[in-house]
Every structure is written in C-alpha cells, then in structure tokens.
C-alpha cells in the first residue's frame, strides 16, 4: 500500500513523501497511526548522529489502531487500540533471561539497524529503493508495520497522543527514577535538561516521593515547563554554574541527579553536583559518539554512583501497562507534557520547535 511518511533520504534532509508499505508478515501487525511523538532520538537520526543511517522513515513513539494481522498473531485483533513498543525483545537470549529486556542481544542487529526482526524492512520507495524503518517502528507515517511484541494494548480511556509518548519519553524518564536509580522517598533530586524525557523524570521523582526536585536548563521557557511538572526550584545553567547552584540549594548536593541531556559537559556536572554517596544517572545520548572523561576521585572518595539508564530499563509488557494505570489514577500528569499537536506536513516545524525549547513534547496527529 502507498502511504505518506516523514522520509529522510539522506542526513539533514527531511521530506513528507509517498512510500510503499508491504503487508504484515509472520507475527506482525499493520497499525493505522493516530499519533506519533517527536523525540530527540529522531532528530539525532535525522542529523546522522545515531547508528541508523538513511534512507529511512522516522518515528518510534506512536499509538494507533490495529488494521490487519500477519500469520501467527495471537495477542491482538483488528480494531484493537495499541501503543508502540520500539524495543521488541526476544525474551530468550541470556540478557533477556537475566531481566534486561531493554538491551536484548537481538536489538543491535535489527531494531538499531532499522529493520524488522527478520532483518528486512517492509518499506521501499516507489522506485523500489530500500527504506529502513527507524527502530523497527517508523511511526511518523499514516500506517506502520510492527512486530507483535512491538505493540502494547492501549486502555480505552488513554488518549492516543498520551499513549504515543508513554512508549519512549515517559518510560525513559520515569523508568530512570523508579527502575534504575530506585529513588528513596524523601530524597532530594535534580534533573538536567527539561525536554520531554527530563520532564518525565521529574514526574518520576514526584511519583517516588522526592522532597525537593530541582530543574536545570539553559532556557527559561523549559524551566517554566518544569515548574508546572513538579519542580520545587530551578537553575538556569546559562546564568550560573549549575554544580555550585545545586550544592548551594541542597547544602552539599542532591542524593539523585538525572541527566537527560547526556553531553560531554553535563555528564561531569551531574557526577560533580551529586552529594556524598549520591547517584548520577545518565539518560541522554548527546555524547553518544564522544569520549567523556570522568574524575575517579568523585566516585571513590565520596562513594558516588554513576549509572546509565537506557529506555528506563523497561520490561515493556510490565512497565508500559503500569504507566497507563498510573496516568488513569492521576499519578502521572502526562497531558501537561504535550504542549502542541502538528499535522504530518508540519513535521519539520515540530523538530524546529523542539530544538528551540518551544514545546515540552510535540505530537503528530493523523486524521
């Protein structure tokens, strides 16, 4: 079938084009997309900074309706509402068996290369050109084919736009707090970077019962978002040294710091600003291609921990339904995260607004 999609023929070139989508194959679903989140990972990929290289169709956050089933599908029926899980694990490799499905050994040869689980893509150009499916998903399109494990049932009372961001931004931020750092109630926390993932981490800190939550960013617009999402104080890192500010505000440093930027500048700041025996958890990927020096004295003499958290250390079949329940119970205010909706044709504007800090989270909406 022919569909319209956010197509990247080469790095730094984004178009909305018509492409061909093949029918779902064994254990796959055809999804009519209703919403797709706009994430920094998509932007990094558009710029050629992450592993998946063009040509490709962008998008990995999404929600929609099951239109058709491939052979062997058992968990879904046409008409089911679903959110996209862009980390479909095999459940049987040693890493999965050890409880780390978010870093399944299969992902590096399939999902991260922009293919389905059989190593092929269901997308191609009208001229037959091979087109990758970003993170086995390609949700910035009218329709998508995903693995059966690449979808999670979406509760009838969860809006499609909220369902779309649960699968990446929300679980990445909340999961870093709950699953990775395992924050203790009553602790003090700081979050560096107030985009969609950082704001989700703040919601995680609220959920975990933090007594203080300090937001750090370089844009006043984002710090204003943070105050609406639970921050008790803010630091503009462009106006003052964030390490000194965090130590001053917490009398020595917070017990937990979450770095949603993950740059060569912010990673050392997160570790340095953490209080004695504190924990710095790195979530962001800005320094994915860089070597970042870490002072061992910060780790050893002060008994600090430096952790990495990929996709919130999620176990999709457990965590993604749980986040929906927390949203429906009013424990996660996810509607506040979505500050603007866009049609597919405005996808370039959505990326620009995200880069300029004009939105907390933008979402593409499909009619």
Beta strands, then each sheet from edge to edge (+ up, - down):
strand 1: 2-10
strand 2: 13-21
strand 3: 28-37
strand 4: 56-57
strand 5: 63-69
strand 6: 81-84
strand 7: 123-124
strand 8: 130-133
strand 9: 143-147
strand 10: 151-153
strand 11: 188-192
strand 12: 212-217
strand 13: 233-236
strand 14: 256-259
strand 15: 279-282
strand 16: 305-308
strand 17: 338-342
strand 18: 361-365
sheet 1: 1+ 2- 7+ 8- 4- 1+
sheet 2: 9+ 3- 5+ 6- 10+
sheet 3: 9+ 3- 18+ 17+
sheet 4: 13+ 12+ 11+ 14+ 15+ 16+
end
